[in-house]
Amino acid sequence: MRAASKLVGSAGREALGDAVSRRLWRLESETLCAEARRRTGLADFGEPPIEPALSILLDSLEREANLHPLGRFLMWMHLRGLLETRLRLAELWNQEAAALAASPLSKPVFITGMPRSGSTLLHELLGEDPANRAPRVWEVMFPVPTPASGRGGQDRRIRKSAVCLWWFRRLAPRSESVHPLRASTPHECVAIQSYTLLSEEFISTCRVPAYEAFLRATDLGPAYAWQRRFLQHLQWNCPIRRWVLKSPDHVFGLAKLFSAFPDARIIQTHRNPLEVLKSLNRLNEVLRGVFVRPGDPVQSEAREAHELASNMERLIRFRDAHPELASRFIDVNYSELVSYPLPTVRRIYEQLDIPLTQEAAERMRRLAGNRSRYRGRRRGPAVGDSRLGAIAEARRFERYCSRFGLSCEPAKLD
């Protein structure tokens, strides 16, 4: 009886918290857009249109995500911030349309492929080359210039980003063990595309099946066109350098990527898929815990395995269908990268036909030497609860592993 009473009491408190949070932070398109317009004094969100993506996302968050009150508040604040920035960027870009359009973007390098396969390390290494430019977390979070600098001439946006990330680490302390972020580290394209409301970010942080189905059926051309303008905005009035960009989610839009960036180069990273799934499931657990209540872990793991296998098949099909782009792709194995980072980068530069200067190599060497393993990592089964289950999952990836010379053997259980 006492246990049942506690259960009822817990359910009642949860229901009350949900009711109160819904009243305070309504996930409604009209409400959020009105608030963003009120706070900025601006009205035009620019291109691409934010509808129907915003309404579909909000409806999916309400009906499917099972947000807890803190998660609802954080998502409300995040979406309001995205909308406010869209309004401010639209105003800036309207004023400087001709100058931005004329700003060159030559042979950008995109890192994609398997998630959790060393792409972050590679992105950081390439970002150490003074001839390259990677979008930094602070300038993606706050891309609109501020009127004045802070202490020591530092851009106030860097300090603001650092404070936001500090609070995020307090709310999600396990994030340090799966994907540590700092204000000045390179950021992913998925965060840039979040401003278009056509982004895998929302799928990674919340369970939103309806929005995911919408995104899969949507033309991503506008998102890549917007990203191109965003990069032109970041380099405006700055020395022009080669962009190095990164997101595993480019697997969904390679055709549109090449349409927006015709001379792009692609680095595809590879890793044993069973090791990837183990790491990916931990990442999703941590990120989603910030916003939503726990779901069925078995169902979540099965979904990730299916999605990962489908994505790798999608990449293979694209490359097979476009032999004319074969020279644009460079394949990098995770074990090669983490064991021999600088020789791997030298090979990449040779294939890109660009020089690796002594200064750049030395900076990369220092970063590789100082970069510690993520703290708090723990080992466990590769996938599911048994080696038998891992072997069954491995069959999904036989073609992929054979194509790129990877092992699909399940890791030994601890």
N, C-alpha and C positions, 0 to 999 in steps of 0.2 A: 504493500500500500504506500509506504513511504517513498519507494523508488518510483512508483507511478506518479505520485504527487510531484516529485522533483522533475520528472519528465514533462508533466503538464506545465509546471512552472517555467521550465526552460523554454518550452515551445511558446508559451504566452509572452515571455520576455522577447523572444526572437520576433514574434509577430508584431509586438508593439514597436520594437526597434525598426522593423521594416516599414511600418505605417508612418511613423514619425519621419524617417529619412525620405520616404517618398513625397511627403508634403514639403519638406525643406528643399530637396534637390530633385525637382521634377525632370525626368529625362524626356523632354518634349522638344521637338525641333523649334516650334515657334517661340517657346520660352527661352531656350538657349540662345537663339539668334537675336531675339529682342534684347537680352541681357548683354550680349557681345556688342551690339550696336549702341546700346545706351552707354556702356563703359568707354567706347572708343569715339563716339560721336560720328561714326561712319556708317554707310549703308550698303556699299557694293562689295560683295565677296569675290568678284572677279571670276575668271575661268580656271578650271572647269566648274560647272554648277555643283553646289554642295548637295543638291537634291537630284535623285531620290536616295542617294547613299546615306545621308544623315538620318533620315526618317527610318530607313530599313535597319540601320545599326541601332538606333535608339529602341525601336520596337523589339528587336532581337535581345537587346540587353534587358529589357523589362520582362519579356516573356520566357526567356530561355537561360539567361546567365546565372540566375540565383545569386545576385549581388548581396553581400552583407552591407550593413549601413556605412562602414568606413569605405568599402569599395565603391559604393554608390557616390559618396562624397568625392572621392579621388577621381572617379571617372567623370563626374559632372565638372569638376574643376579643370581637368585635362581637356575635355571637349570645349569648354568655354574658352580656355586659353588658345586652343587651335583656331577657333573661330575669330577671336580677337586678332590674332596674328594674320590670318587670312585677310581681314579687313584692312589692316595697316599695310600689308605687302601689296594688296591690290591698288591702294592709293599711290604708293611709291612707284609701282611698276607702270601705272598709267602716266605718271609724270615723266618717267625716263624710258619709255617704251623703245624709242629708236636706239638709244645708247646701249641698252641691255641686249637688244636683238643683234647688234653689231659686235658684241663681245665674243671672241672666238673660244670654242671648246674643241681642242684638237686631241684626238686619239686618247680619250679617257680609258682608264683600266677599271674593269668591274670584276670583283671577286665574288664568285657564287659557287653553287654545288651543294655538297652535303653540309647540313648544319653541324655544329660541334666538331668540325674537322680541321681546326687550326686557322680558320679564315680571319679570326680576330688578331691572332699573332701576326699573320702575314700582312694584314692591313696596317698594323702598328709599325712593322718593319719598313714597309714601303713608304709610310708616312714620315719616316726619319730622313728620307732623301730630300734635301732642300729644293730639288727640281720638281718634286711632287707636291700635291696638295690634297690632304684628306679633310673632309668636313668634320669639324670638331664638335663635341657634344654641346658646348656653350653656344656656338653660332647656329646650330640647328634648333636648339631649345628657344633661343631668343635672337632671331635673325634680323630684327629691326634695330638699326643703330640707336644708341642712346646719346643724349646731348653732350655728356661730359664723361671723362674717365674718373675712376676711383683713385684711391691712394696709390702712389708710385706710378701713376699713369696707366694702371691696369684697367681694362674695359670693365665697367660695372657688371656687364652681362656675365662675365666669368665668375665673379663673386656670387652673383645671384644663382647661377647654375650650381655652383659648389654647395650652396646652402640647400637648394632643392634636393640634390643628390644625397646630402647628409641626412635629411629627413627621410628620404626613401630608404636608406640603409637602416634607419631606426625602425621603420615599419616592416621592412623585409630584410632582417639581418642575414638570412641565408643567401641573399643575392651575391654576397662577396665570394661565396664558394662556387658559384656557377657562371656569373658574368659581371665582374667588377667594372664599374663605370666611374670616371672622374670627369671634371668639367673640360679638361683639355685633351682627353683621349679621342681617337677617331670614332665617328658615329656611323650608324648604318643607314642605308637608303630607305629602309622601312619607316624610319622616323621622319624622313623628309616627305615621303608620300603620305604620311598620316594627315598632313594639311589638306590633302584632296579628299579625305574620307574614303579613299580607295586603297586600303593598306592592310597587310597581313598582321600588323601590330595588334589590332583588336581581336583577331583570332587567336593570337599567341597568349593574350592576357585574360581572355574571357571565353566562355563557351557560348558561341553565337552561331548556331547552325544555319539559321535563315540568312544572316548577313554573309556567311561564308559561301552559301549557294549563290547569292546575288553576285558576290565578288568574282566567283569562278566563271560566271556567265557574262561578265561585264568587259567591255573594251577597255584595256588598260592604257591605250594610247594617250588619253588626256593626262593620266598620272605621270607618264614619262615626259610628256611635253612640259608639264608643270615643273618636274624635277630639273629639266634642262634650264628653264628660266630661273629657278631657285639657285642653281650653281652659278649662272651668269650674275645674279644679284650678289652672291657672296664674293665673287672675284672683282666686282665693280670697283674701279679706282684702286685696284691692287695689281701687283705684277702677275702676269698670266703664267700659270704653271700647269703641269699635267695633273688632272684629277685622278685620284685612286679612290675607288668606291667599293662598297661591300654590302651584300645581303644575300643569304641563301634563297630568299624569296623571289629573286629574279628568274628563277626556274619557271614561274608562271607567266612571264612577259617578255621572253627573249626576242620575239619578233618585233614587239613594240619598242623594246630597248634599242635594237638596231635601227629602227625607223627614226627614233629621236636622236640617236648618236650613231650615225652611219659608219664612222671609222673606229668604233669601240673595239677594245681588246678584252677578252674574257679569260680569267684564270679560274679554272674549275678545281675545287679541292675535293679530295677523296679520303675515305676512311672506312674501316670495317663497319658495316651498317649496324651490327649488333652492339658495338661499343657506342656508336652514335645514339642508338635508341636508349641505352642506359642513361647517357648524359642528357639527352633531350627530355626524357621523362622527368628527370630531376629538375631541369630548368622550368618546364611547364608547371610542375607542382609548386615551385617557389613563386613564379610570376603570377599565376592564377590565384594563389593564396592571398595575395595583396587585395584582390578585388572580389573574389567569389568564394562561396562555401565549397567544401570538398565534394567532389563527385565520385563516381565509381572508378577506382584506379585501373581495374582490369579493362573496362571499356575504353578508358582514355589511352592505355598502352596499345590496345588493339587498333584504335583509330590512328595513332601516330605511326605504327608499323605499316599500315595500309597506305597512309598518306606519303610516307617517306619512299616506299617502293614505287608508288605512282609517280612521284616527282622525278625519281631517277630515270624511270622509263620515259618520262616526258623529255628530259634532257637528251637522252639517247636518240629519241625520234627526231628531235629538232636538229641535232648534229648530222644525223643520217640524211635528213631531208635537205640540208644546206651544205653540200660539199664545197661550195664556193667560199664558205666561211671557215673552212678547216684550219687555215693558217692563223685565224684570229683566236683560236682556243689554245690554252696552255694548261696541261694537267699537272697537278701537284698532289703528292701523297702525304697524308698527315704524318706518318712515321718518318718520312724523309725530311719534312719541314722541321719537326721538333728535334730531330737528332742532328741535322746539319742545316741550320737556318741560313747561314750566309752563303754556302755553296748553292743552296736551293734558290736563293734570290739571284745569285749570279747567273744561274741557268735561265731564270725568268727574264732577266735583262737581255741576255743574249738572244732569246727568242723574240723579245719585243724590239730588238735591234736598237737599243738605247744604251748609252754609256753608264756604267756604275763608277762614280768618282771615288777617290780615296776617302774624301770627307764623308760621303754618304755611307760607304762600307764601314767606316769606323763608328759612325753613329749607330748603325744597325747592330754592329758587334757589341757595343755597350748595352744597347737595349736588350739584346738576346741574353747577354750575360747577367743582367740585373733583374730580368723579368722572372719573378718567383712563380711557382705553381700556385694555382688558386688555393687559398686557405680553406680548410674545412672539407676538402673532398673526401668522400668515403666510397669504398668499393662495395660491389654487390653483384647479384646475378645480372647477366647481360641483358636479359629480357624475360619478363614473366617470372614464374616461381620455380622453374626447373630447367635443367639442361635440355630435356626433351622438348620443352616449349621453345627454347632458343633455336634448336635444330630445325623445328618446324618453321620458325620465322625466317631462318637463313634461306630457305628455299625461295622465298619471295625475291631475293636479291641475287640469285645465281647468275642471271644474264649481266647485271650491272658489275658484279665482282669479276666475272670472266672478262668482260670488256676492258676493265681498267686494271686488271692484275691485282686484285685485292683478296685478302682472306675473308671468308664468311664463317670461319670457325667460331663457335660460341666460346666465350671466355670461361676459364675455370671458375667454379663457384668458390667463394671464400668460406 
